[in-house]
């Protein structure tokens, strides 16, 4: 599998995209979340607006749904800072430890991963044709 490297703030990350049904389920959940954001009239391509609205929309999720969304999204992300031991964000404890000093970065990472994985809300819909009768 191909890895995608990216940087947010002072941290370097590596992502291995989700596959199979887990990818479909994550796409479904993110599509619903972003759909709620779109109903508020927010342009998700504007990162500042998207961040603010994401924070508001996520706050409405149950703890169980929030936990699933965060854990599933970050389960294939590894922190790969040079000179430090690499660690996967594959549990709530690892995620909480990573973002304890900068909680807002968590939401930036979520959006970044969804965009890099090209989940449905972050790709242009394919053109369709209507066949004549």
KEGU-257028 format. One line per field, with one value per residue: residue in three letters; x, y, z of N, C-alpha, C, O in turn; residue number from 1. Coordinates in Angstrom, 3 decimals, always signed. Atoms other than C-alpha are relative to their C-alpha. Layout:
BEGIN
res: [ALA;...]
n.x: [X;...]
n.y: [Y;...]
n.z: [Z;...]
ca.x: [X;...]
ca.y: [Y;...]
ca.z: [Z;...]
c.x: [X;...]
c.y: [Y;...]
c.z: [Z;...]
o.x: [X;...]
o.y: [Y;...]
o.z: [Z;...]
n: [NUM;...]
//
This chain:
BEGIN
res: [UNK;UNK;UNK;UNK;UNK;UNK;UNK;UNK;UNK;UNK;UNK;UNK;UNK;UNK;UNK;UNK;UNK;UNK;UNK;UNK;UNK;UNK;UNK;UNK;UNK;UNK;UNK;UNK;UNK;UNK;UNK;UNK;UNK;UNK;UNK;UNK;UNK;UNK;UNK;UNK;UNK;UNK;UNK;UNK;UNK;UNK;UNK;UNK;UNK;UNK;UNK;UNK;UNK;UNK;UNK;UNK;UNK;UNK;UNK;UNK;UNK;UNK;UNK;UNK;UNK;UNK;UNK;UNK;UNK;UNK;UNK;UNK;UNK;UNK;UNK;UNK;UNK;UNK;UNK;UNK;UNK;UNK;UNK;UNK;UNK;UNK;UNK;UNK;UNK;UNK;UNK;UNK;UNK;UNK;UNK;UNK;UNK;UNK;UNK;UNK;UNK;UNK;UNK;UNK;UNK;UNK;UNK;UNK;UNK;UNK;UNK;UNK;UNK;UNK;UNK;UNK;UNK;UNK;UNK;UNK;UNK;UNK;UNK;UNK;UNK;UNK;UNK;UNK;UNK;UNK;UNK;UNK;UNK]
n.x: [+0.818;-0.706;+0.184;+0.070;-0.641;+0.479;-0.418;+0.940;-0.704;-1.385;-0.045;+0.054;+0.889;+0.040;+1.337;+0.318;+1.442;+0.929;+0.422;+1.119;+1.229;-0.340;-0.078;+1.371;+0.709;-0.559;+0.495;+1.419;+0.114;-0.538;+0.948;+1.098;-0.506;-0.258;+1.324;+0.566;-0.751;+0.417;+1.326;-0.224;-0.486;-1.455;-0.836;-1.019;-1.321;-0.593;-0.406;+0.373;+1.440;+0.217;-0.456;+0.953;+1.270;-0.247;-0.013;+1.385;+0.767;-0.479;+0.459;+1.345;-0.070;-0.080;-1.378;-0.290;-0.213;-1.217;-1.126;-0.145;-0.471;-1.399;-0.842;-0.046;-0.731;-1.432;-0.568;-1.015;-0.920;-1.168;-0.809;-1.333;-0.943;-1.412;-0.695;+0.891;+0.603;+1.269;+1.102;+1.294;+1.135;+0.935;+0.851;+0.372;-1.102;-1.054;+0.536;+0.070;-1.377;-0.535;+0.636;+0.234;-0.533;+0.572;+1.226;+0.597;-0.688;+0.731;+1.012;-0.746;-0.462;+1.164;+0.301;-1.111;+0.076;+1.172;-0.333;-1.030;+0.617;+0.966;+1.346;+1.005;+0.219;-1.204;-0.294;+1.048;+0.882;-0.166;+1.104;+0.881;+0.786;+1.331;+0.290;+1.335;+0.909]
n.y: [-1.187;-1.261;-0.892;-1.430;-0.780;-1.374;-0.726;-0.955;-0.625;+0.434;+1.461;+0.713;+1.147;+0.928;+0.565;+1.111;-0.178;+1.057;+0.849;+0.899;-0.519;-1.076;-1.232;-0.360;-0.449;-1.302;-0.927;-0.222;-0.833;-1.326;-0.605;-0.514;-1.111;-1.138;-0.401;-0.895;-1.248;-0.683;-0.583;-1.284;-0.913;-0.165;+0.480;+0.824;-0.244;-1.051;+0.786;-0.659;+0.229;+1.438;+0.349;-0.520;+0.713;+1.384;+0.027;-0.147;+1.177;+1.158;-0.109;+0.559;+1.457;+0.705;+0.378;+1.241;-0.337;-0.800;+0.916;+0.835;-0.835;-0.376;+1.205;+0.600;-0.905;-0.079;+1.334;+0.298;-1.137;+0.146;-1.207;+0.402;-1.103;+0.394;+0.028;+0.494;+1.295;-0.093;+0.658;+0.005;-0.579;+1.113;+0.159;-1.292;-0.443;-0.553;-1.232;-0.993;-0.396;-0.787;-1.305;-0.585;-1.364;-0.810;+0.729;-0.470;+0.645;+1.235;-0.260;-0.259;+1.312;+0.725;-0.545;+0.309;+1.418;+0.195;-0.550;+0.842;+1.275;-0.325;+0.419;-0.582;-1.454;-0.733;+0.214;-0.496;+1.070;+0.249;-0.424;+1.090;-0.240;+0.558;+0.581;-0.286;+1.137]
n.z: [+0.000;+0.092;-1.135;+0.296;-1.049;-0.100;-1.193;-0.583;-1.115;-0.156;+0.060;+1.271;-0.085;+1.122;+0.107;+0.894;+0.199;-0.368;+1.107;-0.249;-0.582;-0.941;+0.802;+0.373;-1.194;-0.358;+1.008;-0.303;-1.205;+0.296;+0.925;-0.819;-0.807;+0.881;+0.477;-1.022;+0.073;+1.227;-0.237;-0.647;+1.030;-0.125;+1.093;-0.657;+0.572;-0.830;-1.164;-1.256;-0.171;-0.175;-1.343;-0.987;+0.126;-0.415;-1.464;-0.445;+0.421;-0.765;-1.388;-0.053;+0.057;-1.282;-0.326;+0.731;+1.410;+0.073;-0.217;+1.189;+1.101;-0.234;-0.001;+1.328;+0.884;-0.322;-0.234;+1.000;-0.005;-0.871;-0.192;+0.458;-0.192;+0.059;-1.273;-1.046;+0.270;+0.714;-0.699;+0.686;-0.719;+0.159;-1.187;-0.599;-0.856;+0.857;+0.578;-1.077;-0.330;+1.117;+0.133;-1.324;-0.071;+1.069;+0.348;+1.253;+1.126;+0.284;+1.019;+1.232;+0.485;+0.513;+1.322;+0.908;+0.348;+0.871;+1.322;+0.612;+0.374;+1.047;-0.356;+0.905;-0.049;+0.384;+1.415;+0.882;+0.465;+1.432;+0.855;+0.408;+1.208;-0.025;+1.308;+0.490;-0.039]
ca.x: [+0.000;+1.088;+1.649;+0.876;+3.122;+1.871;+2.715;+0.400;+1.906;+5.192;+4.339;+4.934;+2.389;+2.093;-1.252;-2.160;-5.618;-8.554;-9.737;-12.709;-15.894;-14.144;-13.424;-17.042;-18.369;-15.999;-17.015;-20.696;-20.221;-18.094;-20.554;-23.350;-21.248;-20.147;-23.728;-24.870;-22.104;-23.194;-26.746;-25.303;-24.064;-20.369;-17.823;-15.676;-12.887;-12.319;-10.299;-11.055;-14.807;-14.650;-12.696;-15.124;-18.188;-16.649;-16.027;-19.631;-21.065;-18.896;-20.020;-23.519;-22.323;-22.815;-19.649;-19.841;-20.156;-17.405;-15.081;-15.782;-15.205;-11.920;-10.532;-11.456;-10.159;-6.823;-6.325;-4.115;-2.108;+1.391;+3.332;+6.753;+8.724;+12.437;+14.561;+11.577;+10.042;+7.180;+3.793;+0.457;-2.695;-4.557;-6.268;-8.027;-5.103;-2.559;-4.802;-5.388;-1.661;-0.783;-3.252;-3.192;-1.084;-2.907;-6.450;-7.521;-4.943;-7.046;-9.789;-7.260;-5.877;-9.362;-10.128;-6.699;-7.069;-10.562;-9.263;-6.190;-8.343;-10.596;-13.763;-16.950;-17.421;-13.904;-14.047;-15.951;-18.951;-18.587;-20.692;-23.691;-25.610;-29.278;-30.171;-33.171;-36.263]
ca.y: [+0.000;+3.479;+5.895;+9.605;+11.931;+15.269;+17.906;+19.815;+22.323;+20.987;+17.325;+15.017;+12.297;+9.259;+7.927;+4.559;+4.976;+2.958;+0.072;-2.241;-1.805;+0.324;+2.890;+2.791;+3.192;+6.066;+7.728;+7.339;+8.881;+11.766;+12.399;+12.792;+15.050;+17.275;+17.273;+18.794;+21.376;+22.202;+22.810;+25.695;+27.210;+26.665;+26.281;+23.321;+24.412;+27.405;+25.722;+28.329;+28.093;+24.306;+24.024;+26.200;+24.438;+20.996;+21.777;+22.873;+19.904;+17.348;+18.704;+17.445;+13.827;+11.343;+10.327;+6.889;+8.367;+10.913;+8.206;+5.969;+8.808;+9.934;+6.449;+5.155;+8.226;+8.216;+4.448;+4.443;+7.563;+7.430;+10.349;+10.239;+13.156;+12.949;+11.980;+10.633;+7.215;+6.806;+6.037;+5.110;+6.925;+3.639;+4.120;+6.837;+6.925;+7.486;+10.143;+11.925;+11.924;+13.296;+16.166;+16.939;+20.081;+21.236;+19.873;+22.038;+20.323;+17.150;+18.712;+19.949;+16.403;+14.904;+17.247;+16.622;+12.834;+12.983;+15.170;+13.000;+9.874;+11.623;+10.847;+11.744;+15.297;+16.213;+15.097;+16.487;+14.386;+12.682;+14.018;+11.908;+11.568;+11.049;+8.705;+9.586;+7.383]
ca.z: [+0.000;-0.820;+2.029;+1.992;+3.970;+5.246;+7.826;+10.130;+12.519;+13.841;+13.252;+10.324;+9.638;+7.418;+6.215;+4.758;+3.245;+4.522;+2.369;+2.043;+4.013;+6.632;+3.882;+2.715;+6.239;+7.018;+3.758;+4.692;+8.127;+6.864;+4.025;+6.583;+8.788;+5.917;+4.615;+7.916;+7.596;+4.040;+5.234;+7.232;+3.967;+4.681;+1.893;+2.990;+0.654;+2.974;+5.733;+8.418;+7.866;+7.577;+10.832;+12.773;+11.430;+11.917;+15.578;+15.994;+14.081;+15.877;+19.235;+18.384;+17.963;+20.758;+22.588;+20.945;+17.430;+18.075;+19.369;+16.350;+13.886;+15.446;+16.090;+12.655;+10.824;+12.648;+12.938;+9.839;+10.731;+12.201;+13.666;+11.982;+13.410;+12.647;+15.619;+17.556;+17.883;+15.399;+16.908;+15.415;+16.393;+16.693;+20.063;+22.001;+24.431;+21.635;+20.066;+23.391;+24.129;+20.672;+20.847;+24.585;+24.130;+20.989;+20.866;+17.934;+15.722;+15.992;+13.858;+11.312;+11.030;+10.625;+7.717;+6.186;+6.308;+4.776;+1.956;+1.344;+1.257;-1.258;+0.654;-1.219;+0.131;-1.010;-4.636;-7.553;-8.466;-11.841;-14.683;-15.601;-18.809;-19.217;-22.032;-24.184;-24.139]
c.x: [+0.861;-0.291;-0.007;+0.599;-0.546;+0.450;-1.126;+0.686;+1.451;+0.170;-0.109;-0.808;+0.130;-1.359;+0.009;-1.518;-0.806;-0.407;-1.249;-1.207;+0.279;+0.081;-1.397;-0.768;+0.500;-0.506;-1.454;-0.167;+0.480;-0.930;-1.182;+0.417;+0.201;-1.319;-0.684;+0.697;-0.458;-1.371;+0.101;+0.542;+1.496;+0.705;+1.140;+1.381;+0.720;+0.332;-0.393;-1.481;-0.288;+0.383;-1.019;-1.310;+0.156;-0.046;-1.420;-0.817;+0.405;-0.506;-1.401;-0.022;-0.036;+1.464;+0.417;+0.297;+1.279;+1.230;+0.239;+0.616;+1.488;+0.914;+0.127;+0.801;+1.496;+0.682;+1.118;+1.001;+1.107;+0.720;+1.439;+1.005;+1.429;+0.626;-0.853;-0.551;-1.354;-1.087;-1.314;-1.068;-1.159;-0.855;-0.338;+1.116;+1.112;-0.442;-0.024;+1.396;+0.573;-0.552;-0.272;+0.447;-0.615;-1.242;-0.591;+0.657;-0.696;-0.981;+0.641;+0.452;-1.171;-0.338;+1.062;-0.070;-1.170;+0.276;+1.011;-0.560;-1.061;-1.382;-1.001;-0.178;+1.175;+0.446;-1.157;-0.820;+0.193;-1.235;-0.831;-0.752;-1.367;-0.314;-1.442;-0.864;-0.305]
c.y: [+1.249;+0.860;+1.446;+0.733;+1.422;+0.592;+0.926;+0.564;-0.447;-1.501;-0.532;-1.276;-0.851;-0.690;-1.168;+0.007;-1.227;-0.783;-0.777;+0.695;+1.112;+1.337;+0.466;+0.564;+1.372;+1.060;+0.373;+0.952;+1.432;+0.741;+0.604;+1.213;+1.251;+0.502;+0.937;+1.354;+0.811;+0.641;+1.362;+1.033;+0.237;-0.602;-0.799;+0.170;+1.133;-0.650;+0.633;-0.209;-1.470;-0.439;+0.424;-0.771;-1.461;-0.104;+0.080;-1.252;-1.237;+0.052;-0.584;-1.529;-0.588;-0.355;-1.238;+0.298;+0.813;-0.903;-0.851;+0.798;+0.327;-1.223;-0.603;+0.866;-0.084;-1.360;-0.368;+1.154;-0.271;+1.332;-0.410;+1.146;-0.518;+0.076;-0.474;-1.361;+0.222;-0.680;+0.186;+0.601;-0.997;-0.279;+1.380;+0.529;+0.649;+1.331;+1.108;+0.502;+0.916;+1.424;+0.689;+1.460;+0.929;-0.702;+0.427;-0.634;-1.309;+0.213;+0.313;-1.313;-0.795;+0.478;-0.374;-1.450;-0.246;+0.514;-0.891;-1.352;+0.170;-0.582;+0.831;+1.515;+0.821;-0.274;+0.539;-1.183;-0.199;+0.486;-1.206;+0.415;-0.615;-0.483;+0.334;-1.249;-0.514]
c.z: [+0.000;+1.227;-0.489;+1.186;-0.017;+1.328;+0.428;+1.235;+0.020;-0.168;-1.417;+0.212;-1.250;+0.038;-0.972;-0.112;+0.426;-1.245;+0.402;+0.611;+0.998;-0.739;-0.394;+1.186;+0.455;-0.972;+0.289;+1.177;-0.265;-0.961;+0.759;+0.813;-0.851;-0.598;+0.979;-0.017;-1.211;+0.162;+0.681;-0.986;+0.039;-1.203;+0.623;-0.618;+0.734;+1.344;+1.332;+0.283;+0.277;+1.412;+1.050;-0.035;+0.402;+1.513;+0.545;-0.308;+0.793;+1.435;+0.175;-0.055;+1.407;+0.256;-0.778;-1.466;-0.192;+0.115;-1.252;-1.145;+0.146;-0.064;-1.391;-0.962;+0.241;+0.163;-0.968;-0.149;+1.010;+0.074;-0.284;+0.102;+0.019;+1.389;+1.159;-0.403;-0.687;+0.821;-0.754;+0.892;-0.078;+1.238;+0.542;+0.889;-0.824;-0.594;+1.055;+0.363;-1.083;-0.004;+1.338;+0.070;-1.054;-0.540;-1.332;-1.221;-0.387;-1.150;-1.349;-0.620;-0.571;-1.413;-1.026;-0.462;-0.949;-1.405;-0.716;-0.441;-1.081;+0.315;-0.797;+0.104;-0.541;-1.433;-0.822;-0.497;-1.498;-0.775;-0.391;-1.256;+0.163;-1.405;-0.389;-0.014;-1.372]
o.x: [+1.911;-1.421;+0.598;+0.152;-0.755;+0.805;-1.749;+1.096;+2.145;+1.267;-0.843;-0.668;+0.561;-1.801;+0.555;-2.222;-0.348;-0.396;-1.644;-1.450;-0.535;-0.363;-1.694;-1.490;-0.296;-0.878;-1.827;-0.968;-0.154;-1.113;-1.617;-0.324;-0.221;-1.474;-1.300;+0.063;-0.613;-1.645;-0.819;+0.763;+1.974;+0.340;+2.023;+2.367;+1.938;-0.566;-0.707;-1.860;-1.096;-0.329;-1.380;-1.867;-0.747;-0.676;-1.775;-1.579;-0.448;-0.750;-1.791;-1.066;+0.417;+2.277;+1.550;+1.264;+2.019;+2.179;+1.379;+1.535;+2.253;+1.938;+1.223;+1.628;+2.276;+1.891;+1.913;+1.671;+0.854;+0.901;+1.958;+1.746;+1.735;+0.391;-0.387;-0.624;-2.158;-0.841;-1.642;-1.023;-2.226;-1.500;+0.335;+1.334;+1.619;+0.356;+0.398;+1.589;+1.219;+0.175;-1.002;-0.240;-0.514;-1.219;-1.156;+0.036;-0.612;-1.052;+0.104;+0.375;-1.035;-0.481;+0.741;+0.079;-1.025;-0.134;+0.855;-0.104;-1.654;-2.020;-0.682;-0.249;+1.039;+1.561;-2.291;-0.274;+0.335;-2.356;-0.295;-0.968;-1.534;-0.293;-2.331;-0.347;-1.060]
o.y: [+1.317;+0.916;+1.783;+0.560;+2.009;-0.126;+1.595;-0.177;-0.377;-2.023;-0.006;-1.962;-0.387;-1.143;-1.071;-0.196;-2.364;-0.254;-0.790;+1.881;+2.023;+2.360;+1.660;+1.551;+2.233;+2.158;+1.542;+1.886;+2.396;+1.952;+1.714;+2.192;+2.343;+1.698;+1.924;+2.392;+2.029;+1.684;+2.176;+2.190;+1.271;-1.680;-0.226;-0.311;+1.272;-0.922;-0.088;-0.551;-1.800;-1.226;-0.359;-1.105;-2.039;-1.013;-0.643;-1.717;-2.034;-0.988;-0.927;-2.137;+0.037;-0.368;-1.319;-0.226;+0.596;-0.782;-1.009;+0.327;+0.194;-1.202;-0.982;+0.351;-0.145;-1.420;-1.261;+1.283;-0.724;+2.004;-1.341;+1.412;-1.520;+1.016;-0.497;-1.699;+1.037;-1.705;+1.263;+0.485;-0.694;-1.324;+2.367;+1.739;+1.709;+2.264;+2.233;+1.695;+1.916;+2.376;+1.679;+2.288;+2.151;-1.288;-0.401;-0.723;-1.737;-0.611;-0.045;-1.486;-1.426;-0.332;-0.710;-1.730;-0.968;-0.102;-1.178;-1.925;-0.801;-1.208;+1.932;+2.175;+2.025;+0.073;+0.623;-2.204;+0.772;+0.464;-2.298;+1.598;-1.651;+0.287;+0.351;-2.366;-1.475]
o.z: [+0.638;+1.713;-1.506;+2.320;-1.078;+2.263;-0.397;+2.128;-0.994;+0.029;-2.252;+1.224;-2.305;+1.093;-2.071;+0.877;+0.318;-2.357;+1.568;+0.389;+1.148;-0.217;-0.334;+1.048;+0.830;-0.559;+0.200;+1.124;+0.166;-0.835;+0.453;+0.906;-0.471;-0.848;+0.576;+0.173;-1.123;-0.431;+0.598;-0.628;-0.427;-1.673;+1.261;-0.060;+0.616;+2.141;+2.279;+1.403;+1.146;+2.034;+1.928;+1.011;+1.005;+2.053;+1.476;+0.540;+1.182;+2.047;+1.291;+0.180;+2.366;-0.668;-1.253;-2.018;-1.152;-0.660;-1.690;-1.816;-0.809;-0.747;-1.805;-1.715;-0.709;+0.386;-0.675;-1.174;+2.126;-0.941;+0.331;-0.844;+0.665;+2.148;+2.298;-1.585;-0.236;+1.456;-1.252;+2.117;-0.612;+1.324;+0.244;+0.951;-0.460;-0.691;+0.787;+0.597;-0.769;-0.286;+1.380;+0.669;-0.943;-1.622;-2.047;-2.280;-1.538;-2.062;-2.398;-1.836;-1.619;-2.328;-2.166;-1.651;-1.935;-2.389;-1.903;-1.431;-1.548;-0.531;-1.245;-0.933;-0.759;-1.825;-0.350;-0.913;-2.242;-0.266;-0.582;-1.522;+0.807;-2.364;+0.463;-0.043;-1.518]
n: [1;2;3;4;5;6;7;8;9;10;11;12;13;14;15;16;17;18;19;20;21;22;23;24;25;26;27;28;29;30;31;32;33;34;35;36;37;38;39;40;41;42;43;44;45;46;47;48;49;50;51;52;53;54;55;56;57;58;59;60;61;62;63;64;65;66;67;68;69;70;71;72;73;74;75;76;77;78;79;80;81;82;83;84;85;86;87;88;89;90;91;92;93;94;95;96;97;98;99;100;101;102;103;104;105;106;107;108;109;110;111;112;113;114;115;116;117;118;119;120;121;122;123;124;125;126;127;128;129;130;131;132;133]
//
